[in-house]
Amino acid sequence: MRRASRILYTLAGAAAAIGLSLMLTGPLLAAPFLLGSLGASAVILFVFTDSPAAQPRALFGGHLGAALIGIVCQQLWGDALWVYALAEAGSVAWMLTSRTVHPPAGATTLLMVHLHAGFGALLQPVLIGTASLAVVAFIWTRLHPGLRHYPVRWSMPSPPDWHWGAWHDAP
């Protein structure tokens, strides 16, 4: 596939995915987190399709786990600055220990605290928004010849092994 054609097709796929997310989750003012965390997820799914962070385990596990942690922290302690920091640290801990690291989910946890989200946000907009991205990526990558199909591996852990960020002795 020619480079320009692939770029245009990828751009259209990312736009279609975000467009569907917005349609399914309601007006932008009701789901403002879509601008940040799901927009970044669309980039990962359509540009870094092979990445462990793009696979469904990381996509869903990262966003849903991070959203839950943000909601619980905010409900227990409010929205003081230390609560944002605690929620973010908790989300990173969740993603690392469950091996569901999806970097955009780091924004999801902060937005759940900021929006004072309730548990209903796990379904609407988090699950519905995330699922719509995955469905469009699944279909879109099969429509154009020569693209790697999404997902590459449904349950691929992210990071793929426990040696992420390993300390190395200086030479």
N, C-alpha and C positions, 0 to 999 in steps of 0.2 A: 504494500500500500504506500502510496506517495506520502511524503512527510506533511505537506500542506493539507491533503485530504484527511489524514489521520488527526491532525490538530483540529481541524474544523469539526470532524465527527466527535472528537473528545469534548470539545467545547459545547456542542449541541447536546451531548449526553448529560454533561454536568448541569446545564441549564434545564433540561427536561426533568432531571432528578429533583433539583431544588424547586422547580415549578410545581411538580406533583406534591412535594412535601408541603409547600405553602397552601395549595388547594385543599389538601386533606387535613391540615392542622388548623385551618381557620385564618382569619385576617392577621396580617403582620403584627399588629399591636397586641394580639392575643398570644402570639408565639414568637417574641423577638429573638429568642435564642437561636432560631434558624439562621439568622444572619451570620453568626459566628461559628458555633460548633458544627452545625450541619453543613455549612458552606465549606468549611475546612475538610469535613468528611467526604464531601463530593470530590474535592481535589484528590484526596488519597485514593478513593475508589476508582476514579476514571483515569488518573495519571500513574499512580503507583499500584496498579491492579495486582501485581505479584507480591506485594509487601505483606508480611504477616499482620501488620497493623490494619490492612484493608480487608482482611478476611472476616466473615460473619461472627466468629467467636469474639474477636477484638471489637468489631463495630458494635454489636449488641451488648456484649459484656461490659465494654468500656462505658458506653453512654448510659445504660441502665444502672450499672453499679455506681457510677459517679453521680448520677441524678439522685439516686436513693440516699447516698451519703450526704449530698448537699441539702436535701430536704430534711433528713433527720437532724443534722447539725443545726439548721436554721430553726426548726421546730423546738429543739431543746434549749438553744442558747441565743436565739435572735440573730442579728446581722452585724454584730461588732466586727471590727477588723480581724481580731483573733479567730473568730468563727470562720471567716473566709479561709484563713491560713490553715486552720484545723481541717476543714472540709477538703481543701486541696490536698493536704498531706494524706488524709484518709483515702481519698480517691486514688492517689498514686500508689499507696500501699495496697489497696484493693486490686488495681490493675496489675501490679507486679506479682503479687502472690497468686492471683488467679490466672496470670499470664494472658490477660485481655487488654494489653496496652494499646490504646487508640488515642493518640495525642489530642485530638479535638475534644475528647471527653473531659479533659482538664478544664475547658471552658464551661462545659455543661454543669459541673458541680458548682462553680462560682455563680452561674446564672440562676440556678435553683435557689441558692441563698439570697441573691439579690432580688429575685422576684417573689420571695416568700412563698414559694411553690408548695402546694399540697401534694399528697400522695397520688392524686388523680393525674398529675403531670407525668407520672411514669408511663401511663398509657397515652395520654394526649397532652402534649405534643411529642414526648420523647420516643416511645415505641413506634407510634404511627409515622413520625418524621424519619426515624432511622430505617424502618422497614420499607418506606417508599423509596429511599435512596438505594437500598439493596435490590429491590424489585426492578427498578429502572436499570441499574448496572447489570443485573442478570440478563435482562432482555436485550438491552442496548449492545452489549458486547457480543451477542450472538447474531445480530442483524448485519454486521459488516464483516466481510471475509478478511481474514488475516489478523483479527484482534484476539488476544488471549481472553478466554471466557472467564467471567467473574461468577462465582468465586473460584480461585485456583484450588483451594482446599478448605472445605467448610469449617473444620475445627482446628485449623493450624494455630498453635499457640503463638502469642506475641508477648515478649520476645521468644524466638524459637528455641532458645536454650538458656541456661542459668548463668551464662558467662557475659551477659550484657554489662557494659560499663566496667569490666573487670579491671582491677588494679594491675598495672604492669610495673615490674621493677625497671628502674632506669638502667640504660645500658652502661 
